[in-house]
Amino acid sequence: MQNWRHNLSDKTFIQLGHLCIYGIFILSLSACSTSVIKDIGKSESRVLPVEDRSNLPGVIQSLISQADSQVNQQQYNDALATLERAVRIKPRYPEVWSRMALVYMRLGQFPQARQHAERSNSYIKDNQALKSFNKELIQSAIQNKQMDDSNIE
């Protein structure tokens, strides 16, 4: 081990140390962002921790239930297709847009997640809890996007 150390200049040895520390830092950030993505919106059987289905037509409720089941089974592309059907039927239900934002978040598509959460907020009237959830999701999407951008550079 000492022979190896003597073959390297002190500057090179220090640079290798910094490189190792930087690598560990990047790995820890990656682990944090993954846990944020996975933890947002997790609940027992519902996808959204906050929701109000009382004013939703039966067809939309059925599509939401189907999408929730698909999300719980990690069938994210299927869930998006189901939610897009709901949006085509009734485009102004914030719960549908929030679910789409959450699915995009889990897929790591942060700009789309942010866009859909903001769209959801534009349709919310009295559901402050859902608005708060969307705000959290938007902040997480922004942070994860920034981390992705810094990892590329």
C-alpha positions in Angstrom: 0.0 0.0 0.0 2.8 2.4 0.8 4.5 1.7 -2.5 1.3 2.7 -4.3 1.1 5.9 -2.3 4.7 6.8 -3.1 4.0 6.4 -6.8 1.3 9.0 -6.7 2.0 12.7 -6.1 0.3 14.2 -3.1 -1.9 16.3 -5.4 -3.1 13.2 -7.3 -3.8 11.3 -4.0 -5.9 14.3 -2.7 -7.8 14.5 -6.0 -8.6 10.7 -5.8 -9.9 11.3 -2.3 -12.1 14.2 -3.4 -13.4 12.0 -6.3 -14.4 9.3 -3.8 -16.2 11.8 -1.6 -18.0 13.3 -4.6 -19.1 9.8 -5.7 -20.5 9.0 -2.3 -22.3 12.3 -2.2 -23.9 11.7 -5.7 -25.0 8.2 -4.6 -26.6 9.6 -1.4 -28.4 12.2 -3.4 -29.6 9.6 -5.8 -30.9 7.5 -2.9 -32.7 10.5 -1.4 -34.4 11.5 -4.7 -35.6 7.9 -5.2 -37.1 7.8 -1.8 -38.9 11.1 -2.3 -40.4 9.8 -5.6 -41.5 6.6 -4.0 -42.9 8.1 -0.8 -45.0 10.8 -2.2 -48.6 9.8 -2.3 -48.1 6.3 -0.9 -51.1 5.2 1.2 -52.8 1.9 1.8 -55.1 1.6 -1.1 -55.6 5.1 -2.3 -53.0 6.8 -4.5 -53.6 10.3 -3.2 -53.5 10.8 0.5 -56.1 13.6 0.1 -59.0 13.3 -2.2 -62.7 14.2 -2.6 -64.7 11.9 -4.9 -68.1 13.2 -3.8 -68.6 15.4 -6.8 -67.2 13.0 -9.4 -69.4 11.1 -11.9 -69.5 7.3 -11.6 -67.5 6.8 -14.8 -64.7 9.1 -13.5 -64.7 7.3 -10.1 -64.4 4.0 -11.9 -61.5 5.1 -14.0 -59.8 6.6 -10.9 -60.2 3.3 -9.1 -58.8 1.4 -12.0 -55.8 3.8 -12.2 -55.2 3.6 -8.5 -55.1 -0.2 -8.8 -52.6 0.1 -11.7 -50.4 2.5 -9.7 -50.4 0.2 -6.7 -49.2 -2.6 -9.1 -46.6 -0.2 -10.5 -48.2 -0.3 -14.0 -47.6 3.3 -14.5 -48.0 3.6 -18.3 -51.4 1.8 -18.0 -52.4 4.1 -15.2 -51.5 7.1 -17.3 -53.6 5.8 -20.2 -56.6 5.3 -17.8 -56.2 8.7 -16.4 -56.0 10.3 -19.9 -59.3 8.6 -20.6 -60.8 10.3 -17.5 -59.3 13.7 -18.6 -60.9 13.4 -22.1 -64.3 12.7 -20.5 -64.1 15.5 -17.9 -60.9 17.6 -18.1 -61.5 19.8 -15.0 -61.3 17.4 -12.1 -58.2 18.2 -10.1 -58.0 14.7 -8.5 -57.3 13.2 -12.0 -54.5 15.8 -12.8 -52.9 15.2 -9.3 -52.8 11.4 -10.0 -51.2 12.0 -13.4 -48.7 14.2 -11.7 -47.9 11.6 -9.2 -47.5 8.9 -11.9 -45.1 11.1 -13.8 -43.2 11.7 -10.6 -42.8 8.0 -10.0 -41.6 7.6 -13.6 -39.0 10.3 -13.0 -40.5 12.7 -15.5 -40.3 15.7 -13.3 -41.3 18.5 -15.7 -44.5 16.6 -16.6 -45.2 16.0 -12.9 -44.9 19.7 -12.2 -47.0 20.7 -15.1 -49.8 18.3 -14.2 -49.8 19.3 -10.5 -50.0 22.9 -11.5 -52.9 22.1 -13.8 -54.6 20.3 -10.9 -54.2 23.4 -8.7 -55.8 25.6 -11.4 -59.0 23.5 -11.0 -59.2 23.3 -7.2 -61.8 25.4 -5.5 -62.1 24.4 -1.9 -59.8 21.4 -1.4 -56.8 23.0 0.4 -55.4 19.7 1.4 -55.1 18.6 -2.2 -53.6 22.0 -3.1 -51.0 21.5 -0.3 -50.3 18.0 -1.6 -49.8 19.4 -5.2 -47.5 22.1 -3.8 -45.3 19.4 -2.1 -45.3 17.4 -5.3 -44.3 20.5 -7.4 -41.4 21.3 -5.0 -40.2 17.7 -5.1 -40.4 17.7 -8.9 -38.3 20.9 -9.0 -35.7 19.5 -6.6 -35.5 16.2 -8.5 -35.2 18.0 -11.8 -32.4 20.1 -10.5 -30.6 17.0 -9.1 -30.9 15.3 -12.5 -29.6 18.4 -14.3 -26.6 18.6 -12.0 -25.8 14.9 -12.4 -25.7 15.4 -16.2 -23.2 18.2 -16.0 
